[in-house]
């Protein structure tokens, strides 16, 4: 009687992928290995060439506490994963298809994405990739495949601040001018940053990230680029994370920074993270398709779940203190759980399009949010709505902000109430796991305490003499 080796986890890349890459790229001598913490910040190490193959053979040991550090990378001791856990290692394994050159880092540098597993091979339940996968598995059990696409808005900002210490748009390398007007959909504005865009598109092709068209958004130096939709929600989130990392690195090569901060300027548009979602059956047919502009019953039920639970999701969709500066009336950022057809003033929009393309655009998340967790909560709410056939109610026609004034339910208006609602959500606990919710809440409450401890210049301006 012979025993066979255990089958590798389907989410782990095989050693042959690494061998083929190393043979094809003898010039690459250094590799960034990175994973995504709860806060959405990529973290990892830079390794030398001879260190890469062992990761594919048996993984790399990394401390589990790195998943629950705060946005600044500091330990969150309240999670119990630092001292009480002995800061124990977990096993990081490579994600299939993510071993690529990283040309913006130099011609001799590559990168690969990792996911964390327990030492027995079980997916770590705090790794955002595994949290999303658990939600996708709920759809798979029902014979459904989510089809998703990401749109990210962000600003290019000068590396140098103004004399007052404020951010400013960068000067164009082509014109020498610093943009000042809005010029939404402006073509000269795109041409002014065309060296950055060209390198970004070329790099994303190398990375295997399906980056599509660009527009000049609703503020000077703000842009939006779209990622192509695909019937693989986990890979769509990978694409968004890899794209953000590349955009930041390439911007630095062009003398500026790409910031995905939700609201860099008080008097200018915020940056959103819009998710487009539909659902296929086993034959690859869009189950949201319909001649009805409001979509199929399945689409409306998904919207019903998204609308019902939108408040519960805000801690994920708007994860930082700055995130809540983005939400105000007549700003293209939603302020209430509303939905409509061909209407950008609502939270959940069914875009115009041919019947077979029918889907929903979820418009609430900020560009600062973790792509895996954004998709996880959106899909969890959609699955809940489909499973319980939740009616979203009548679609908003016209001004969604006016309709929001009459809404019985509004979104939480600040970071603290959003985290409290998330903590109390029995539905999201069911989909994401109690332990994940508890840990995420612990991290965010630690961040809140640290954020509020800082005495700012605004404190002095308002209270030094007036108190």
TORKOL-4160 file (C-alpha; in steps of 0.2 Angstrom, whole numbers, padded with zeros to 4 digits, m for minus):
467
<pt num="1" X="0000" Y="0000" Z="0000"/>
<pt num="2" X="0008" Y="0016" Z="m0005"/>
<pt num="3" X="0004" Y="0034" Z="0001"/>
<pt num="4" X="0003" Y="0049" Z="m0010"/>
<pt num="5" X="0009" Y="0066" Z="m0007"/>
<pt num="6" X="m0005" Y="0078" Z="m0002"/>
<pt num="7" X="m0012" Y="0089" Z="m0016"/>
<pt num="8" X="m0006" Y="0107" Z="m0016"/>
<pt num="9" X="m0019" Y="0120" Z="m0011"/>
<pt num="10" X="m0027" Y="0126" Z="m0027"/>
<pt num="11" X="m0023" Y="0144" Z="m0022"/>
<pt num="12" X="m0004" Y="0140" Z="m0021"/>
<pt num="13" X="0007" Y="0142" Z="m0036"/>
<pt num="14" X="0017" Y="0126" Z="m0041"/>
<pt num="15" X="0036" Y="0126" Z="m0042"/>
<pt num="16" X="0036" Y="0124" Z="m0061"/>
<pt num="17" X="0029" Y="0141" Z="m0063"/>
<pt num="18" X="0045" Y="0148" Z="m0054"/>
<pt num="19" X="0057" Y="0137" Z="m0063"/>
<pt num="20" X="0050" Y="0143" Z="m0080"/>
<pt num="21" X="0051" Y="0161" Z="m0075"/>
<pt num="22" X="0069" Y="0160" Z="m0069"/>
<pt num="23" X="0074" Y="0152" Z="m0085"/>
<pt num="24" X="0065" Y="0165" Z="m0095"/>
<pt num="25" X="0072" Y="0180" Z="m0085"/>
<pt num="26" X="0090" Y="0177" Z="m0081"/>
<pt num="27" X="0092" Y="0196" Z="m0079"/>
<pt num="28" X="0081" Y="0197" Z="m0064"/>
<pt num="29" X="0091" Y="0196" Z="m0048"/>
<pt num="30" X="0079" Y="0203" Z="m0035"/>
<pt num="31" X="0061" Y="0199" Z="m0030"/>
<pt num="32" X="0049" Y="0209" Z="m0020"/>
<pt num="33" X="0037" Y="0196" Z="m0011"/>
<pt num="34" X="0022" Y="0205" Z="m0004"/>
<pt num="35" X="0005" Y="0201" Z="0004"/>
<pt num="36" X="m0010" Y="0212" Z="0009"/>
<pt num="37" X="m0013" Y="0216" Z="0027"/>
<pt num="38" X="m0031" Y="0220" Z="0034"/>
<pt num="39" X="m0028" Y="0239" Z="0031"/>
<pt num="40" X="m0025" Y="0236" Z="0012"/>
<pt num="41" X="m0006" Y="0241" Z="0013"/>
<pt num="42" X="0006" Y="0229" Z="0004"/>
<pt num="43" X="0020" Y="0223" Z="0015"/>
<pt num="44" X="0034" Y="0210" Z="0012"/>
<pt num="45" X="0052" Y="0208" Z="0009"/>
<pt num="46" X="0065" Y="0210" Z="m0005"/>
<pt num="47" X="0074" Y="0194" Z="m0009"/>
<pt num="48" X="0089" Y="0189" Z="m0019"/>
<pt num="49" X="0086" Y="0177" Z="m0034"/>
<pt num="50" X="0092" Y="0161" Z="m0025"/>
<pt num="51" X="0079" Y="0164" Z="m0011"/>
<pt num="52" X="0064" Y="0163" Z="m0023"/>
<pt num="53" X="0063" Y="0144" Z="m0027"/>
<pt num="54" X="0062" Y="0139" Z="m0009"/>
<pt num="55" X="0046" Y="0149" Z="m0007"/>
<pt num="56" X="0038" Y="0139" Z="m0021"/>
<pt num="57" X="0045" Y="0123" Z="m0014"/>
<pt num="58" X="0038" Y="0125" Z="0004"/>
<pt num="59" X="0034" Y="0143" Z="0007"/>
<pt num="60" X="0041" Y="0157" Z="0018"/>
<pt num="61" X="0038" Y="0159" Z="0037"/>
<pt num="62" X="0031" Y="0177" Z="0041"/>
<pt num="63" X="0024" Y="0183" Z="0058"/>
<pt num="64" X="0005" Y="0182" Z="0059"/>
<pt num="65" X="0004" Y="0199" Z="0067"/>
<pt num="66" X="0008" Y="0208" Z="0051"/>
<pt num="67" X="m0009" Y="0205" Z="0045"/>
<pt num="68" X="m0016" Y="0215" Z="0059"/>
<pt num="69" X="m0004" Y="0230" Z="0060"/>
<pt num="70" X="m0012" Y="0247" Z="0058"/>
<pt num="71" X="m0011" Y="0258" Z="0043"/>
<pt num="72" X="0006" Y="0265" Z="0048"/>
<pt num="73" X="0013" Y="0247" Z="0051"/>
<pt num="74" X="0013" Y="0247" Z="0070"/>
<pt num="75" X="0008" Y="0232" Z="0080"/>
<pt num="76" X="m0010" Y="0231" Z="0087"/>
<pt num="77" X="m0007" Y="0223" Z="0103"/>
<pt num="78" X="m0026" Y="0222" Z="0107"/>
<pt num="79" X="m0028" Y="0209" Z="0094"/>
<pt num="80" X="m0019" Y="0196" Z="0105"/>
<pt num="81" X="m0008" Y="0191" Z="0090"/>
<pt num="82" X="0008" Y="0200" Z="0097"/>
<pt num="83" X="0013" Y="0195" Z="0114"/>
<pt num="84" X="m0001" Y="0182" Z="0119"/>
<pt num="85" X="0002" Y="0173" Z="0102"/>
<pt num="86" X="0021" Y="0174" Z="0104"/>
<pt num="87" X="0021" Y="0183" Z="0088"/>
<pt num="88" X="0020" Y="0166" Z="0080"/>
<pt num="89" X="0024" Y="0163" Z="0061"/>
<pt num="90" X="0012" Y="0158" Z="0048"/>
<pt num="91" X="0017" Y="0151" Z="0031"/>
<pt num="92" X="0016" Y="0163" Z="0016"/>
<pt num="93" X="0014" Y="0154" Z="m0001"/>
<pt num="94" X="0015" Y="0161" Z="m0018"/>
<pt num="95" X="m0001" Y="0166" Z="m0028"/>
<pt num="96" X="m0002" Y="0158" Z="m0045"/>
<pt num="97" X="0001" Y="0170" Z="m0060"/>
<pt num="98" X="0008" Y="0184" Z="m0050"/>
<pt num="99" X="0026" Y="0181" Z="m0053"/>
<pt num="100" X="0031" Y="0195" Z="m0065"/>
<pt num="101" X="0045" Y="0207" Z="m0069"/>
<pt num="102" X="0042" Y="0224" Z="m0059"/>
<pt num="103" X="0050" Y="0236" Z="m0073"/>
<pt num="104" X="0047" Y="0252" Z="m0063"/>
<pt num="105" X="0058" Y="0245" Z="m0049"/>
<pt num="106" X="0072" Y="0242" Z="m0062"/>
<pt num="107" X="0076" Y="0229" Z="m0076"/>
<pt num="108" X="0083" Y="0217" Z="m0063"/>
<pt num="109" X="0068" Y="0217" Z="m0051"/>
<pt num="110" X="0053" Y="0205" Z="m0051"/>
<pt num="111" X="0038" Y="0203" Z="m0039"/>
<pt num="112" X="0026" Y="0189" Z="m0033"/>
<pt num="113" X="0011" Y="0190" Z="m0022"/>
<pt num="114" X="0009" Y="0179" Z="m0007"/>
<pt num="115" X="m0006" Y="0173" Z="0004"/>
<pt num="116" X="m0004" Y="0167" Z="0022"/>
<pt num="117" X="m0009" Y="0150" Z="0028"/>
<pt num="118" X="m0008" Y="0141" Z="0045"/>
<pt num="119" X="0007" Y="0129" Z="0047"/>
<pt num="120" X="m0005" Y="0114" Z="0043"/>
<pt num="121" X="m0010" Y="0122" Z="0026"/>
<pt num="122" X="m0026" Y="0129" Z="0031"/>
<pt num="123" X="m0030" Y="0146" Z="0024"/>
<pt num="124" X="m0027" Y="0160" Z="0037"/>
<pt num="125" X="m0044" Y="0167" Z="0041"/>
<pt num="126" X="m0037" Y="0185" Z="0043"/>
<pt num="127" X="m0029" Y="0186" Z="0026"/>
<pt num="128" X="m0040" Y="0197" Z="0016"/>
<pt num="129" X="m0038" Y="0186" Z="0000"/>
<pt num="130" X="m0045" Y="0171" Z="0010"/>
<pt num="131" X="m0059" Y="0182" Z="0017"/>
<pt num="132" X="m0065" Y="0186" Z="m0001"/>
<pt num="133" X="m0063" Y="0168" Z="m0006"/>
<pt num="134" X="m0075" Y="0162" Z="0007"/>
<pt num="135" X="m0088" Y="0174" Z="0001"/>
<pt num="136" X="m0085" Y="0168" Z="m0017"/>
<pt num="137" X="m0087" Y="0150" Z="m0012"/>
<pt num="138" X="m0105" Y="0154" Z="m0006"/>
<pt num="139" X="m0109" Y="0159" Z="m0024"/>
<pt num="140" X="m0100" Y="0143" Z="m0031"/>
<pt num="141" X="m0111" Y="0132" Z="m0020"/>
<pt num="142" X="m0126" Y="0140" Z="m0028"/>
<pt num="143" X="m0119" Y="0138" Z="m0046"/>
<pt num="144" X="m0115" Y="0156" Z="m0048"/>
<pt num="145" X="m0100" Y="0166" Z="m0053"/>
<pt num="146" X="m0098" Y="0184" Z="m0048"/>
<pt num="147" X="m0091" Y="0195" Z="m0063"/>
<pt num="148" X="m0083" Y="0211" Z="m0057"/>
<pt num="149" X="m0073" Y="0226" Z="m0063"/>
<pt num="150" X="m0064" Y="0240" Z="m0053"/>
<pt num="151" X="m0063" Y="0258" Z="m0056"/>
<pt num="152" X="m0051" Y="0268" Z="m0046"/>
<pt num="153" X="m0050" Y="0287" Z="m0045"/>
<pt num="154" X="m0034" Y="0295" Z="m0038"/>
<pt num="155" X="m0023" Y="0311" Z="m0039"/>
<pt num="156" X="m0006" Y="0314" Z="m0045"/>
<pt num="157" X="0002" Y="0326" Z="m0033"/>
<pt num="158" X="0019" Y="0336" Z="m0033"/>
<pt num="159" X="0032" Y="0329" Z="m0022"/>
<pt num="160" X="0035" Y="0346" Z="m0015"/>
<pt num="161" X="0022" Y="0355" Z="m0004"/>
<pt num="162" X="0017" Y="0373" Z="m0005"/>
<pt num="163" X="0024" Y="0386" Z="0006"/>
<pt num="164" X="0010" Y="0383" Z="0018"/>
<pt num="165" X="0013" Y="0364" Z="0018"/>
<pt num="166" X="m0002" Y="0360" Z="0007"/>
<pt num="167" X="m0003" Y="0348" Z="m0007"/>
<pt num="168" X="m0002" Y="0354" Z="m0025"/>
<pt num="169" X="m0004" Y="0346" Z="m0042"/>
<pt num="170" X="0012" Y="0342" Z="m0051"/>
<pt num="171" X="0019" Y="0352" Z="m0066"/>
<pt num="172" X="0017" Y="0343" Z="m0083"/>
<pt num="173" X="0034" Y="0337" Z="m0089"/>
<pt num="174" X="0027" Y="0342" Z="m0107"/>
<pt num="175" X="0020" Y="0359" Z="m0104"/>
<pt num="176" X="0028" Y="0365" Z="m0088"/>
<pt num="177" X="0011" Y="0370" Z="m0082"/>
<pt num="178" X="0003" Y="0366" Z="m0065"/>
<pt num="179" X="m0016" Y="0361" Z="m0068"/>
<pt num="180" X="m0029" Y="0372" Z="m0060"/>
<pt num="181" X="m0046" Y="0370" Z="m0067"/>
<pt num="182" X="m0058" Y="0355" Z="m0066"/>
<pt num="183" X="m0058" Y="0351" Z="m0085"/>
<pt num="184" X="m0068" Y="0334" Z="m0083"/>
<pt num="185" X="m0065" Y="0323" Z="m0097"/>
<pt num="186" X="m0052" Y="0335" Z="m0104"/>
<pt num="187" X="m0040" Y="0328" Z="m0117"/>
<pt num="188" X="m0026" Y="0341" Z="m0115"/>
<pt num="189" X="m0026" Y="0336" Z="m0097"/>
<pt num="190" X="m0023" Y="0318" Z="m0101"/>
<pt num="191" X="m0009" Y="0323" Z="m0114"/>
<pt num="192" X="m0001" Y="0333" Z="m0100"/>
<pt num="193" X="0002" Y="0317" Z="m0090"/>
<pt num="194" X="0004" Y="0305" Z="m0105"/>
<pt num="195" X="0022" Y="0300" Z="m0101"/>
<pt num="196" X="0015" Y="0293" Z="m0084"/>
<pt num="197" X="0000" Y="0285" Z="m0093"/>
<pt num="198" X="0011" Y="0277" Z="m0106"/>
<pt num="199" X="0022" Y="0269" Z="m0094"/>
<pt num="200" X="0008" Y="0263" Z="m0083"/>
<pt num="201" X="m0001" Y="0255" Z="m0097"/>
<pt num="202" X="0015" Y="0246" Z="m0103"/>
<pt num="203" X="0019" Y="0240" Z="m0086"/>
<pt num="204" X="0002" Y="0234" Z="m0083"/>
<pt num="205" X="0003" Y="0223" Z="m0099"/>
<pt num="206" X="0019" Y="0216" Z="m0092"/>
<pt num="207" X="0010" Y="0213" Z="m0075"/>
<pt num="208" X="m0005" Y="0204" Z="m0083"/>
<pt num="209" X="m0016" Y="0218" Z="m0076"/>
<pt num="210" X="m0030" Y="0222" Z="m0089"/>
<pt num="211" X="m0029" Y="0241" Z="m0087"/>
<pt num="212" X="m0041" Y="0250" Z="m0099"/>
<pt num="213" X="m0045" Y="0268" Z="m0103"/>
<pt num="214" X="m0041" Y="0284" Z="m0094"/>
<pt num="215" X="m0051" Y="0300" Z="m0091"/>
<pt num="216" X="m0047" Y="0317" Z="m0083"/>
<pt num="217" X="m0058" Y="0317" Z="m0067"/>
<pt num="218" X="m0068" Y="0331" Z="m0058"/>
<pt num="219" X="m0053" Y="0340" Z="m0051"/>
<pt num="220" X="m0035" Y="0346" Z="m0057"/>
<pt num="221" X="m0023" Y="0331" Z="m0058"/>
<pt num="222" X="m0037" Y="0318" Z="m0054"/>
<pt num="223" X="m0038" Y="0303" Z="m0065"/>
<pt num="224" X="m0048" Y="0287" Z="m0067"/>
<pt num="225" X="m0043" Y="0271" Z="m0075"/>
<pt num="226" X="m0054" Y="0256" Z="m0077"/>
<pt num="227" X="m0049" Y="0237" Z="m0075"/>
<pt num="228" X="m0058" Y="0225" Z="m0087"/>
<pt num="229" X="m0072" Y="0215" Z="m0080"/>
<pt num="230" X="m0068" Y="0196" Z="m0077"/>
<pt num="231" X="m0077" Y="0181" Z="m0070"/>
<pt num="232" X="m0064" Y="0179" Z="m0056"/>
<pt num="233" X="m0067" Y="0191" Z="m0042"/>
<pt num="234" X="m0052" Y="0186" Z="m0032"/>
<pt num="235" X="m0041" Y="0189" Z="m0047"/>
<pt num="236" X="m0050" Y="0206" Z="m0050"/>
<pt num="237" X="m0045" Y="0211" Z="m0032"/>
<pt num="238" X="m0027" Y="0205" Z="m0035"/>
<pt num="239" X="m0027" Y="0216" Z="m0051"/>
<pt num="240" X="m0033" Y="0231" Z="m0041"/>
<pt num="241" X="m0020" Y="0229" Z="m0028"/>
<pt num="242" X="m0006" Y="0226" Z="m0040"/>
<pt num="243" X="m0011" Y="0241" Z="m0051"/>
<pt num="244" X="m0011" Y="0253" Z="m0036"/>
<pt num="245" X="0006" Y="0247" Z="m0031"/>
<pt num="246" X="0013" Y="0250" Z="m0049"/>
<pt num="247" X="0004" Y="0267" Z="m0051"/>
<pt num="248" X="0013" Y="0273" Z="m0035"/>
<pt num="249" X="0030" Y="0267" Z="m0041"/>
<pt num="250" X="0028" Y="0274" Z="m0058"/>
<pt num="251" X="0022" Y="0291" Z="m0052"/>
<pt num="252" X="0038" Y="0293" Z="m0042"/>
<pt num="253" X="0048" Y="0289" Z="m0058"/>
<pt num="254" X="0039" Y="0304" Z="m0066"/>
<pt num="255" X="0043" Y="0316" Z="m0051"/>
<pt num="256" X="0026" Y="0315" Z="m0042"/>
<pt num="257" X="0015" Y="0304" Z="m0031"/>
<pt num="258" X="0000" Y="0294" Z="m0035"/>
<pt num="259" X="m0012" Y="0296" Z="m0019"/>
<pt num="260" X="m0027" Y="0285" Z="m0016"/>
<pt num="261" X="m0032" Y="0295" Z="m0001"/>
<pt num="262" X="m0051" Y="0297" Z="m0001"/>
<pt num="263" X="m0051" Y="0316" Z="0001"/>
<pt num="264" X="m0034" Y="0325" Z="m0001"/>
<pt num="265" X="m0042" Y="0342" Z="m0003"/>
<pt num="266" X="m0057" Y="0349" Z="0006"/>
<pt num="267" X="m0064" Y="0359" Z="m0009"/>
<pt num="268" X="m0060" Y="0346" Z="m0022"/>
<pt num="269" X="m0068" Y="0330" Z="m0027"/>
<pt num="270" X="m0065" Y="0314" Z="m0017"/>
<pt num="271" X="m0058" Y="0298" Z="m0025"/>
<pt num="272" X="m0069" Y="0284" Z="m0026"/>
<pt num="273" X="m0067" Y="0265" Z="m0029"/>
<pt num="274" X="m0082" Y="0260" Z="m0040"/>
<pt num="275" X="m0086" Y="0241" Z="m0041"/>
<pt num="276" X="m0096" Y="0234" Z="m0056"/>
<pt num="277" X="m0104" Y="0217" Z="m0052"/>
<pt num="278" X="m0115" Y="0205" Z="m0061"/>
<pt num="279" X="m0117" Y="0186" Z="m0060"/>
<pt num="280" X="m0115" Y="0172" Z="m0072"/>
<pt num="281" X="m0122" Y="0154" Z="m0072"/>
<pt num="282" X="m0112" Y="0139" Z="m0076"/>
<pt num="283" X="m0114" Y="0142" Z="m0095"/>
<pt num="284" X="m0106" Y="0159" Z="m0093"/>
<pt num="285" X="m0123" Y="0168" Z="m0096"/>
<pt num="286" X="m0126" Y="0185" Z="m0087"/>
<pt num="287" X="m0141" Y="0182" Z="m0075"/>
<pt num="288" X="m0143" Y="0200" Z="m0073"/>
<pt num="289" X="m0147" Y="0202" Z="m0092"/>
<pt num="290" X="m0164" Y="0209" Z="m0096"/>
<pt num="291" X="m0173" Y="0221" Z="m0108"/>
<pt num="292" X="m0179" Y="0229" Z="m0092"/>
<pt num="293" X="m0167" Y="0244" Z="m0088"/>
<pt num="294" X="m0169" Y="0239" Z="m0070"/>
<pt num="295" X="m0161" Y="0222" Z="m0074"/>
<pt num="296" X="m0167" Y="0204" Z="m0070"/>
<pt num="297" X="m0175" Y="0199" Z="m0053"/>
<pt num="298" X="m0158" Y="0192" Z="m0048"/>
<pt num="299" X="m0150" Y="0209" Z="m0051"/>
<pt num="300" X="m0164" Y="0218" Z="m0041"/>
<pt num="301" X="m0162" Y="0206" Z="m0027"/>
<pt num="302" X="m0143" Y="0208" Z="m0026"/>
<pt num="303" X="m0146" Y="0227" Z="m0025"/>
<pt num="304" X="m0159" Y="0224" Z="m0012"/>
<pt num="305" X="m0146" Y="0216" Z="m0001"/>
<pt num="306" X="m0133" Y="0229" Z="m0005"/>
<pt num="307" X="m0145" Y="0243" Z="0000"/>
<pt num="308" X="m0151" Y="0235" Z="0016"/>
<pt num="309" X="m0134" Y="0232" Z="0023"/>
<pt num="310" X="m0124" Y="0247" Z="0016"/>
<pt num="311" X="m0123" Y="0255" Z="0033"/>
<pt num="312" X="m0115" Y="0239" Z="0040"/>
<pt num="313" X="m0102" Y="0239" Z="0027"/>
<pt num="314" X="m0096" Y="0257" Z="0029"/>
<pt num="315" X="m0081" Y="0252" Z="0040"/>
<pt num="316" X="m0074" Y="0242" Z="0025"/>
<pt num="317" X="m0079" Y="0254" Z="0011"/>
<pt num="318" X="m0073" Y="0270" Z="0021"/>
<pt num="319" X="m0059" Y="0263" Z="0032"/>
<pt num="320" X="m0051" Y="0278" Z="0038"/>
<pt num="321" X="m0054" Y="0295" Z="0047"/>
<pt num="322" X="m0051" Y="0305" Z="0031"/>
<pt num="323" X="m0063" Y="0293" Z="0021"/>
<pt num="324" X="m0079" Y="0302" Z="0029"/>
<pt num="325" X="m0074" Y="0319" Z="0022"/>
<pt num="326" X="m0078" Y="0312" Z="0005"/>
<pt num="327" X="m0097" Y="0310" Z="0008"/>
<pt num="328" X="m0107" Y="0326" Z="0006"/>
<pt num="329" X="m0122" Y="0331" Z="m0005"/>
<pt num="330" X="m0119" Y="0335" Z="m0024"/>
<pt num="331" X="m0101" Y="0328" Z="m0024"/>
<pt num="332" X="m0104" Y="0312" Z="m0034"/>
<pt num="333" X="m0101" Y="0303" Z="m0017"/>
<pt num="334" X="m0117" Y="0294" Z="m0010"/>
<pt num="335" X="m0124" Y="0299" Z="0006"/>
<pt num="336" X="m0138" Y="0287" Z="0008"/>
<pt num="337" X="m0143" Y="0269" Z="0003"/>
<pt num="338" X="m0151" Y="0273" Z="m0014"/>
<pt num="339" X="m0152" Y="0265" Z="m0031"/>
<pt num="340" X="m0157" Y="0270" Z="m0048"/>
<pt num="341" X="m0155" Y="0267" Z="m0067"/>
<pt num="342" X="m0142" Y="0278" Z="m0077"/>
<pt num="343" X="m0140" Y="0289" Z="m0062"/>
<pt num="344" X="m0124" Y="0294" Z="m0054"/>
<pt num="345" X="m0132" Y="0303" Z="m0039"/>
<pt num="346" X="m0136" Y="0286" Z="m0031"/>
<pt num="347" X="m0126" Y="0273" Z="m0021"/>
<pt num="348" X="m0130" Y="0259" Z="m0032"/>
<pt num="349" X="m0132" Y="0262" Z="m0051"/>
<pt num="350" X="m0138" Y="0251" Z="m0065"/>
<pt num="351" X="m0128" Y="0259" Z="m0079"/>
<pt num="352" X="m0135" Y="0262" Z="m0097"/>
<pt num="353" X="m0130" Y="0248" Z="m0109"/>
<pt num="354" X="m0136" Y="0234" Z="m0120"/>
<pt num="355" X="m0147" Y="0221" Z="m0111"/>
<pt num="356" X="m0134" Y="0207" Z="m0110"/>
<pt num="357" X="m0122" Y="0219" Z="m0101"/>
<pt num="358" X="m0134" Y="0223" Z="m0087"/>
<pt num="359" X="m0125" Y="0225" Z="m0070"/>
<pt num="360" X="m0124" Y="0236" Z="m0054"/>
<pt num="361" X="m0111" Y="0249" Z="m0051"/>
<pt num="362" X="m0107" Y="0250" Z="m0032"/>
<pt num="363" X="m0102" Y="0268" Z="m0030"/>
<pt num="364" X="m0098" Y="0270" Z="m0011"/>
<pt num="365" X="m0081" Y="0264" Z="m0007"/>
<pt num="366" X="m0066" Y="0276" Z="m0007"/>
<pt num="367" X="m0050" Y="0273" Z="m0016"/>
<pt num="368" X="m0042" Y="0271" Z="0001"/>
<pt num="369" X="m0051" Y="0255" Z="0004"/>
<pt num="370" X="m0044" Y="0237" Z="0004"/>
<pt num="371" X="m0049" Y="0229" Z="m0013"/>
<pt num="372" X="m0052" Y="0212" Z="m0006"/>
<pt num="373" X="m0063" Y="0217" Z="0008"/>
<pt num="374" X="m0073" Y="0229" Z="m0003"/>
<pt num="375" X="m0077" Y="0215" Z="m0014"/>
<pt num="376" X="m0080" Y="0203" Z="0000"/>
<pt num="377" X="m0093" Y="0214" Z="0008"/>
<pt num="378" X="m0102" Y="0219" Z="m0008"/>
<pt num="379" X="m0103" Y="0201" Z="m0014"/>
<pt num="380" X="m0109" Y="0196" Z="0004"/>
<pt num="381" X="m0123" Y="0208" Z="0003"/>
<pt num="382" X="m0127" Y="0203" Z="m0014"/>
<pt num="383" X="m0128" Y="0185" Z="m0010"/>
<pt num="384" X="m0139" Y="0189" Z="0005"/>
<pt num="385" X="m0151" Y="0199" Z="m0006"/>
<pt num="386" X="m0152" Y="0185" Z="m0019"/>
<pt num="387" X="m0154" Y="0171" Z="m0006"/>
<pt num="388" X="m0168" Y="0181" Z="0003"/>
<pt num="389" X="m0175" Y="0189" Z="m0013"/>
<pt num="390" X="m0174" Y="0206" Z="m0005"/>
<pt num="391" X="m0184" Y="0220" Z="m0014"/>
<pt num="392" X="m0174" Y="0236" Z="m0016"/>
<pt num="393" X="m0190" Y="0246" Z="m0017"/>
<pt num="394" X="m0193" Y="0259" Z="m0031"/>
<pt num="395" X="m0178" Y="0266" Z="m0040"/>
<pt num="396" X="m0174" Y="0284" Z="m0038"/>
<pt num="397" X="m0177" Y="0295" Z="m0053"/>
<pt num="398" X="m0168" Y="0312" Z="m0054"/>
<pt num="399" X="m0158" Y="0319" Z="m0040"/>
<pt num="400" X="m0153" Y="0306" Z="m0028"/>
<pt num="401" X="m0146" Y="0319" Z="m0015"/>
<pt num="402" X="m0164" Y="0326" Z="m0014"/>
<pt num="403" X="m0171" Y="0308" Z="m0012"/>
<pt num="404" X="m0158" Y="0305" Z="0002"/>
<pt num="405" X="m0165" Y="0319" Z="0012"/>
<pt num="406" X="m0181" Y="0310" Z="0014"/>
<pt num="407" X="m0173" Y="0293" Z="0017"/>
<pt num="408" X="m0177" Y="0284" Z="0033"/>
<pt num="409" X="m0160" Y="0277" Z="0034"/>
<pt num="410" X="m0143" Y="0286" Z="0031"/>
<pt num="411" X="m0126" Y="0280" Z="0031"/>
<pt num="412" X="m0115" Y="0282" Z="0046"/>
<pt num="413" X="m0107" Y="0299" Z="0045"/>
<pt num="414" X="m0091" Y="0296" Z="0055"/>
<pt num="415" X="m0077" Y="0283" Z="0057"/>
<pt num="416" X="m0083" Y="0278" Z="0075"/>
<pt num="417" X="m0101" Y="0274" Z="0071"/>
<pt num="418" X="m0096" Y="0264" Z="0056"/>
<pt num="419" X="m0085" Y="0253" Z="0065"/>
<pt num="420" X="m0098" Y="0250" Z="0078"/>
<pt num="421" X="m0111" Y="0246" Z="0065"/>
<pt num="422" X="m0099" Y="0233" Z="0057"/>
<pt num="423" X="m0095" Y="0225" Z="0074"/>
<pt num="424" X="m0114" Y="0223" Z="0077"/>
<pt num="425" X="m0118" Y="0216" Z="0059"/>
<pt num="426" X="m0124" Y="0197" Z="0061"/>
<pt num="427" X="m0125" Y="0195" Z="0042"/>
<pt num="428" X="m0107" Y="0201" Z="0039"/>
<pt num="429" X="m0101" Y="0190" Z="0053"/>
<pt num="430" X="m0109" Y="0176" Z="0045"/>
<pt num="431" X="m0100" Y="0179" Z="0028"/>
<pt num="432" X="m0083" Y="0186" Z="0034"/>
<pt num="433" X="m0081" Y="0176" Z="0050"/>
<pt num="434" X="m0083" Y="0181" Z="0068"/>
<pt num="435" X="m0064" Y="0181" Z="0071"/>
<pt num="436" X="m0061" Y="0192" Z="0056"/>
<pt num="437" X="m0074" Y="0205" Z="0061"/>
<pt num="438" X="m0067" Y="0205" Z="0079"/>
<pt num="439" X="m0049" Y="0207" Z="0073"/>
<pt num="440" X="m0054" Y="0221" Z="0060"/>
<pt num="441" X="m0064" Y="0230" Z="0073"/>
<pt num="442" X="m0049" Y="0229" Z="0086"/>
<pt num="443" X="m0037" Y="0236" Z="0073"/>
<pt num="444" X="m0048" Y="0250" Z="0068"/>
<pt num="445" X="m0052" Y="0255" Z="0086"/>
<pt num="446" X="m0033" Y="0255" Z="0090"/>
<pt num="447" X="m0031" Y="0266" Z="0075"/>
<pt num="448" X="m0045" Y="0278" Z="0081"/>
<pt num="449" X="m0036" Y="0280" Z="0098"/>
<pt num="450" X="m0019" Y="0283" Z="0090"/>
<pt num="451" X="m0027" Y="0296" Z="0078"/>
<pt num="452" X="m0036" Y="0305" Z="0091"/>
<pt num="453" X="m0020" Y="0306" Z="0102"/>
<pt num="454" X="m0012" Y="0318" Z="0090"/>
<pt num="455" X="m0013" Y="0336" Z="0093"/>
<pt num="456" X="m0014" Y="0345" Z="0076"/>
<pt num="457" X="m0011" Y="0363" Z="0070"/>
<pt num="458" X="m0030" Y="0364" Z="0069"/>
<pt num="459" X="m0032" Y="0361" Z="0087"/>
<pt num="460" X="m0021" Y="0377" Z="0090"/>
<pt num="461" X="m0030" Y="0387" Z="0077"/>
<pt num="462" X="m0047" Y="0383" Z="0085"/>
<pt num="463" X="m0043" Y="0382" Z="0103"/>
<pt num="464" X="m0027" Y="0389" Z="0109"/>
<pt num="465" X="m0034" Y="0407" Z="0111"/>
<pt num="466" X="m0053" Y="0403" Z="0110"/>
<pt num="467" X="m0055" Y="0390" Z="0123"/>
